[in-house]
Amino acid sequence: MSKSPVIVGAGFSGAVIAREFAEAGHDVRVIEARSHVAGNCYTERDAETGVLLHVYGPHIFHTANEDIWNYVTRWGSFMPYSHRVQTTVGEKVFSLPINLLTINQFFNKAFRPDEARAFVAEQADGTIIDPQSFEDQALSMVGPDLYEAFFKGYTEKQWGCSPTELPASILKRLPLRFNYDDSYFNHPFQGIPEHGYTPIVESILDHPRIDVQLNTVFDPKDTDDAHVFWSGPLDGYFDHKLGRLGYRTLDFHHFREEGDWQGTPVMNYGLRDVPYTRITEHKHFAPWEEHEKTLCTREYSRECGPDDIPYYPIRLVDEKAMLSEYVDLARATENVTFIGRLGTYRYLDMDVCIKEALDVAETYLTAHSEGRPIPTFVHDPL
Ligand SMILES: Cc1cc2nc3c(=O)[nH]c(=O)nc-3n(C[C@H](O)[C@H](O)[C@H](O)COP(=O)(O)OP(=O)(O)OC[C@H]3O[C@@H](n4cnc5c(N)ncnc54)[C@H](O)[C@@H]3O)c2cc1C
């Protein structure tokens, strides 16, 4: 490499790429706007309660990819953890994802799996043959009662629009189980770092060839001919000149109590009349720790403004059209590769980020050694 590559962002994407370059013998600069590494996976101790706080929302590491599990566990100890979620609907609490217990409690029945399957099929709206919207998809799968209780209000709060405006594809991914399996993720490898995600990312970045600059906003005009790996927002690289790609942002309202406040790490609130989507009780992510006090967070979703943190890419028809224009612009720009969840405008879990970052590093190192140009996108955002 003629000039040391510059990596913008010290989240998992940037950190993993930096480490691969350093181990391949290259010096690398990592520039991070925030005062800390680990991006949105950042965790810190709450001074008042001693509880480990997931600052940008709760993060559970889960993957089906054993190589990625082996990779991430190289950097610190992970504790066994199996994520479970409950939801409050009116005056009652149910288990998620919808499973046989949810169905039996909701309809006050004692169905066995085949009976429940047949019952839910009767509830489903058989007149909807080719569902296009989220709402039609839900009604055709579970019928109006389960839809209203578990999907409608939550989705309206989370996405700020009616489920009639969202594509059916969103719901096709949500599981519906006719057994008592209430584990939230299907992946065989699951855990939470014993001391949080921050020391994991610090370990990845801890290499003599890696120079991390915190509290530094990278300006794309200052590339200095070095190749840039950009894990900031794709539209932000171009100063939003084609418009702003739509995101949802989150407001986190913390409160502290004594003891165990809700008895579970995440309690969703399914109905529209409760303004927040969920409450997280952080100490339940670390059941190996003991704390007398507790720290909980109410989570509110809303449209992302220019000064807000972008969390969930919206990716509906209008956003995809704008994304396509940004992708064309990016492909016509030299010396930059867009990486990570913001650089490619996709929702990515941590394991996917790590896998993609390893791919990007390998692509670059190979291209560089063969004198070929590095692609603008190693993973297609469209
Ligand atoms: C609420 C929520 C919950 C989630 N829960 C889970 C979960 O349970 N499990 C899971 O696997 N994944 C989860 N994720 C996904 C996880 O957060 C992402 O996979 C991960 O954060 C992506 O890492 P990244 O490095 O691509 O981006 P980020 O973590 O966003 O890092 C990008 C970094 O770039 C920096 N940056 C941007 N622009 C500039 C600039 N101009 N100059 C300098 N620095 C800049 C930012 O400050 C940031 O630190 C969740 C996401 C959300 C929104």
The ligand as a MOL file (V3000), in Angstrom:
LIG
                    3D

  0  0  0     0  0            999 V3000
M  V30 BEGIN CTAB
M  V30 COUNTS 53 58 0 0 0
M  V30 BEGIN ATOM
M  V30 1 C -31.2100 -0.9490 18.5960 0
M  V30 2 C -30.2870 -1.9420 17.9580 0
M  V30 3 C -30.0750 -3.1650 18.5550 0
M  V30 4 C -29.2200 -4.0900 17.9640 0
M  V30 5 N -29.0700 -5.3100 18.5590 0
M  V30 6 C -28.2600 -6.2220 17.9910 0
M  V30 7 C -28.1430 -7.5200 18.5590 0
M  V30 8 O -28.7920 -7.8530 19.5620 0
M  V30 9 N -27.3190 -8.4000 17.9480 0
M  V30 10 C -26.5940 -8.0860 16.8150 0
M  V30 11 O -25.8530 -8.9310 16.3030 0
M  V30 12 N -26.6800 -6.8510 16.2730 0
M  V30 13 C -27.5000 -5.9250 16.8190 0
M  V30 14 N -27.6000 -4.6730 16.2640 0
M  V30 15 C -26.7470 -4.3300 15.0960 0
M  V30 16 C -25.3600 -3.7380 15.5210 0
M  V30 17 O -25.5690 -2.5390 16.2140 0
M  V30 18 C -24.5330 -3.5110 14.2530 0
M  V30 19 O -24.2870 -4.7710 13.6620 0
M  V30 20 C -23.1710 -2.8300 14.4940 0
M  V30 21 O -23.2680 -1.7070 15.3030 0
M  V30 22 C -22.6050 -2.3960 13.1680 0
M  V30 23 O -21.2550 -2.0260 13.3140 0
M  V30 24 P -20.5880 -0.9940 12.2910 0
M  V30 25 O -19.1700 -0.9310 12.6420 0
M  V30 26 O -20.9490 -1.3400 10.8840 0
M  V30 27 O -21.3520 0.3810 12.5780 0
M  V30 28 P -21.3790 1.2980 13.8850 0
M  V30 29 O -21.3530 0.4740 15.1020 0
M  V30 30 O -22.5020 2.2330 13.6950 0
M  V30 31 O -20.0000 2.0880 13.8030 0
M  V30 32 C -19.7960 3.1560 12.8790 0
M  V30 33 C -18.9030 4.1790 13.5500 0
M  V30 34 O -18.5020 5.1610 12.5740 0
M  V30 35 C -18.3850 6.3970 13.2390 0
M  V30 36 N -18.4530 7.4700 12.2190 0
M  V30 37 C -19.4570 7.7230 11.3530 0
M  V30 38 N -19.1620 8.7860 10.5770 0
M  V30 39 C -17.9310 9.2170 10.9600 0
M  V30 40 C -17.0590 10.2750 10.5200 0
M  V30 41 N -17.3810 11.1210 9.5140 0
M  V30 42 N -15.8590 10.4150 11.1290 0
M  V30 43 C -15.4920 9.5740 12.1330 0
M  V30 44 N -16.2700 8.5550 12.5870 0
M  V30 45 C -17.4740 8.3800 12.0120 0
M  V30 46 C -19.5670 6.4010 14.1940 0
M  V30 47 O -19.3600 7.3120 15.2630 0
M  V30 48 C -19.5930 4.9420 14.6730 0
M  V30 49 O -18.8840 4.7700 15.8790 0
M  V30 50 C -28.5110 -3.7670 16.7780 0
M  V30 51 C -28.7300 -2.5200 16.1690 0
M  V30 52 C -29.6420 -1.6390 16.7220 0
M  V30 53 C -29.9290 -0.3630 16.0020 0
M  V30 END ATOM
M  V30 BEGIN BOND
M  V30 1 1 1 2
M  V30 2 1 2 3
M  V30 3 2 2 52
M  V30 4 2 3 4
M  V30 5 1 4 5
M  V30 6 1 4 50
M  V30 7 2 5 6
M  V30 8 1 6 7
M  V30 9 1 6 13
M  V30 10 2 7 8
M  V30 11 1 7 9
M  V30 12 1 9 10
M  V30 13 2 10 11
M  V30 14 1 10 12
M  V30 15 2 12 13
M  V30 16 1 13 14
M  V30 17 1 14 15
M  V30 18 1 14 50
M  V30 19 1 15 16
M  V30 20 1 16 17
M  V30 21 1 16 18
M  V30 22 1 18 19
M  V30 23 1 18 20
M  V30 24 1 20 21
M  V30 25 1 20 22
M  V30 26 1 22 23
M  V30 27 1 23 24
M  V30 28 2 24 25
M  V30 29 1 24 26
M  V30 30 1 24 27
M  V30 31 1 27 28
M  V30 32 2 28 29
M  V30 33 1 28 30
M  V30 34 1 28 31
M  V30 35 1 31 32
M  V30 36 1 32 33
M  V30 37 1 33 34
M  V30 38 1 33 48
M  V30 39 1 34 35
M  V30 40 1 35 36
M  V30 41 1 35 46
M  V30 42 1 36 37
M  V30 43 1 36 45
M  V30 44 2 37 38
M  V30 45 1 38 39
M  V30 46 1 39 40
M  V30 47 2 39 45
M  V30 48 1 40 41
M  V30 49 2 40 42
M  V30 50 1 42 43
M  V30 51 2 43 44
M  V30 52 1 44 45
M  V30 53 1 46 47
M  V30 54 1 46 48
M  V30 55 1 48 49
M  V30 56 2 50 51
M  V30 57 1 51 52
M  V30 58 1 52 53
M  V30 END BOND
M  V30 END CTAB
M  END
